[in-house]
Amino acid sequence: MKIILEVIDSISDWTGKIFSFLIVIITGVILFEIIARYIFGKPTTWAFEISLALYGIYVALLGAYTLVTGGHVNVDILYARFSPRTKAGVSLFSWSIFFLWCGALVWTGWIRGWESLMIRESESTAFGCPIYPVKLSLAVGGFMLFLQGLAGYIRNAYTFMTGKKID
């Protein structure tokens, strides 16, 4: 079981590190637009759309990485005072809501993404940036988030049953 949890953590960690470099590309696109617009007086028709699409993909695919690194926001007013076993029990309830959200994200992301891919949906602008990669990334990111959540659920279930933590 520990090996499976480590594999899930590793997948989330590596994909997060890889896709985090999208922010460098986004920054480059925005910088190019600023230089083109304000220095050369030649604004682009594509930079805003591309940066927005890349940012959508960036956000969708980094949820699992944020979860594995503990970067999501927690409200610890009462939770911090609980024993590890009680924390795990409360988290088990929270995970059930989390899985419903991930399921909805994967389901709707896949349906909307597939429909978008089949018609090669794009923005209705002069540049016409494709939309389907962003929509499909919601399904992929939701699935990755689900897997990382499953690892967290298993860890919490183990702690709840035994009082010990799995690392």
N, C-alpha and C positions, 0 to 999 in steps of 0.2 A: 504494500500500500504506500509505503514511504517513497518508493521509487516512482510510482505513478504521480504522486504529489510533486516530486522534484521535477519530473518531466513537464508537467503543466506549468509549474513556476518558471522553468527554463524557457519554455515556448513564449510565455508572456513577457519574460525579461528580454529575450532576444528580439522578438518582433517589436517590442516597445523601443528598444535601442535603435533598431533599423529605421522604423517609421518616424522616430523623433527627428531625423535629419530632414524630414519634409519642411520643417520650420526654416531651415537654411535656404531651401529652394524658394519658399514663400517670401522670405526676406529678400532674396535676390530679385524675384519678380517685382516686388514692390519698389525696391531700389532702382531697378531698371526703369520702371514707370516714372518715378520721381525725376530721374536724370533726363529721360526723354521729354517729359512734359515741361519741366522748369528750366532746364539748361538748353535743350535744343528746340523747344517750342513745338514738339511733335508728339502729342499724347498717343498712347496705344489704344486699340479697341479691345485688346485681349487680356491685359494685365489684371484688371480687377476681377474678371470672371475666373481666370485661372487661379489666382490667389485665393479666392473664395472657395472654389472647388477643392483645391489642395488642403485648405484649412478644414473643410468638412471631413475629408478623408483622414486627416491628421487627428481630429477629435474622435472620430468613430473608432479608429484603430489603436488608440492609446489608452482606452479604458481599462483593459486587462493589466497593462503595465502599471497604471496608477494604482490598481487594486493590489497587485503583488508587492509593490513598494510601500504600501500603506499611505498613499497620498490623498485618498478621499477624505472628506470632512466627516468627523464624528462629533456628536454632542455628548460630552462626558460629564454632565452635571451630576447624575446619579451613577452612571455606568462605571466611572472610575473607582467608586467606593465598593463595588461588588467583588466577590471572590472570583477567581478564574473560572470555577464551575458555573457560577451564576451568570457571569458574562457570556459564557458559551451558550447557556440556555436562552438568554435574551437574544443572542446573535442567531441562534437556530430559527427563532421566529422571524427575525429580520430577513434571513436568507430566503424564506419562503416568498416574501414579497418581492425580493430581488429577482428570484427566478421567474416570477410572473412577468416582471418588467423585461427581463432578458428575452423571454419567450415571445413577447409582443414585438420587441425590437427585431428579433431574427425573422419572425413570421412576416411582419409588414415590410421589413427591409427587403426580404427575398421577393415577396410578391411584387412590390413596387419596383424593385431593381430589375427583376426579370422582365416585367412589362416594359420598362424603360429601355432595356437592352434590345428587346425584340423590335421596337420601333426606332431604335437609335435616337432616343430623345435628346434634344439639345435646347439650350437657352434660345429664346426668341429675340436675339439681339443680332447686331451686325457680325459679331465674331461667332456666335453659336456654339459656345462651349458645351461638350457632352455632359449630360446630367447622370447617366446610368452608372458611371464609376462611383460617384458619391453615394447613390442609393444602394448599390451592391455592397459598398464598404460598411454600411449600417448593419447588414446581415452578417458579414464576416466579423466585424467588431463586436456585435452582440453575441455571436457564438463564442468568440475568444473570451469575452467577459463572463459568459455562462460557465465556461470551463474553469476559469480562475475562481469564480464564485463557488463552483462545486468543490474545488480543492479547499477553499475556506470553510465550506460547510462540513466537509469530512473532518477537518482539523477541529472544528468546534464540537462536532458530535463526539469525537474521541475524548476531548477535554471534558465534556459534559458527563460522559459515562465513566471515565476513569479518574478525573481530577488532574490528569497530567497533560502536558502539551506535546504535540508532534511538531518538530521543526523541519 
